[in-house]
C-alpha cells in the first residue's frame, strides 16, 4: 500500500462518527491479502475474507490459524518455516509444505524437482 493511500485512509477514519467507527466490518478478497493492511488502520470488529478460488481461501485459513496461535511476528514466521502447526486435510498439508519451503528459500528447488522428476 503506497503512502498516499495510507495517509488518505488515516484522515478518513476520524471523519467517521464514533458510532460508525465501532461497527466496522472489513470485507476483502483474499487475493494478495491486501485487506490485512487495513486492519491496523480501521480496527474492524468483524472481518470477512472471500475468494472465488478455493485454494486461496484454504491458504488464507491456514495463515489465519497460524497467526492466531503465534505469540509474535517472529513466532509466526518460525511456525511457517518449521511447519509447527496442525493441518486438517491434504490441501492444507500441501500448503504447509510449500509455505515452509518458501520461508526457507527452497521453493524453487522443490518446483524444479517436481517438473524435472526424481534425481538419478
C-alpha positions in Angstrom: 0.0 0.0 0.0 1.5 3.3 -1.0 2.0 6.2 1.4 -0.7 8.3 -0.3 -3.3 5.7 0.3 -2.3 5.1 3.9 -2.4 8.9 4.5 -5.9 9.1 2.9 -7.2 6.2 5.0 -5.8 7.7 8.2 -7.5 11.0 7.5 -10.8 9.3 6.6 -11.3 7.3 9.8 -11.5 10.3 12.2 -14.1 11.9 9.9 -16.5 9.0 10.5 -18.8 9.3 13.5 -17.7 7.3 16.6 -20.9 5.2 16.4 -19.9 4.0 12.9 -16.3 3.5 13.8 -17.3 1.0 16.5 -19.2 -1.1 13.9 -16.6 -1.5 11.1 -16.9 -4.8 9.2 -14.0 -5.3 6.9 -14.8 -7.3 3.8 -11.9 -8.1 1.4 -11.0 -10.7 -1.3 -8.1 -12.9 -0.2 -6.1 -12.1 -3.4 -2.7 -10.9 -2.1 -4.1 -10.4 1.4 -4.2 -6.6 0.7 -7.1 -6.2 3.2 -4.7 -7.1 6.0 -3.1 -3.7 5.5 -6.4 -2.1 6.6 -6.8 -3.9 9.9 -4.4 -1.8 11.9 -5.8 1.4 10.3 -9.5 0.7 10.8 -9.5 -1.8 13.7 -12.6 -3.6 12.5 -14.9 -5.5 14.9 -15.6 -8.1 12.2 -13.5 -9.4 9.3 -14.7 -11.4 6.3 -12.2 -12.6 3.6 -13.6 -14.3 0.5 -12.3 -15.5 -2.9 -13.6 -17.4 -5.9 -10.6 -19.6 -5.8 -11.0 -22.3 -3.1 -7.2 -22.7 -2.9 -6.8 -19.1 -2.0 -9.4 -19.4 0.8 -7.6 -22.6 2.1 -4.3 -20.7 2.1 -5.9 -17.8 4.0 -7.5 -20.0 6.6 -4.1 -21.7 7.2 -2.4 -18.3 7.6 -5.2 -17.1 9.9 -4.9 -20.2 12.1 -1.1 -19.9 12.4 -1.4 -16.1 13.1 -4.0 -16.8 15.9 -1.6 -19.2 17.8 1.6 -17.2 17.3 2.9 -15.0 20.1 4.9 -12.6 17.9 5.9 -11.8 14.4 9.0 -14.0 14.8 7.0 -16.9 16.2 4.6 -16.6 13.3 7.4 -16.8 10.7 9.2 -19.6 12.6 6.0 -21.6 12.7 5.6 -21.2 8.9 9.3 -22.1 8.3 9.3 -25.2 10.5 5.7 -26.4 9.8 5.0 -26.0 13.5 1.2 -26.2 13.3 -1.5 -28.7 12.7 -3.4 -29.1 9.4 -6.8 -30.7 8.9 -6.6 -32.1 5.3 -4.3 -32.9 2.4 -4.8 -29.4 0.8 -3.6 -27.7 4.0 -0.7 -30.2 4.2 0.4 -29.2 0.7 0.1 -25.5 1.5 2.0 -26.0 4.8 4.9 -27.7 2.9 5.0 -25.0 0.3 4.9 -22.2 2.8 7.8 -23.8 4.7 9.9 -24.2 1.6 9.3 -20.6 0.6 10.2 -19.3 4.0 13.4 -21.4 3.9 14.2 -20.1 0.4 13.9 -23.6 -1.1 10.6 -23.2 -3.1 12.3 -23.0 -6.5 14.3 -26.2 -5.7 11.1 -28.2 -5.0 9.5 -26.8 -8.1 12.4 -27.9 -10.2 12.3 -31.4 -8.7 8.6 -31.7 -9.5 9.0 -30.6 -13.1 12.2 -32.4 -13.9 11.4 -35.6 -12.0 13.4 -37.5 -9.4 17.2 -37.1 -9.4 19.2 -40.1 -10.5 
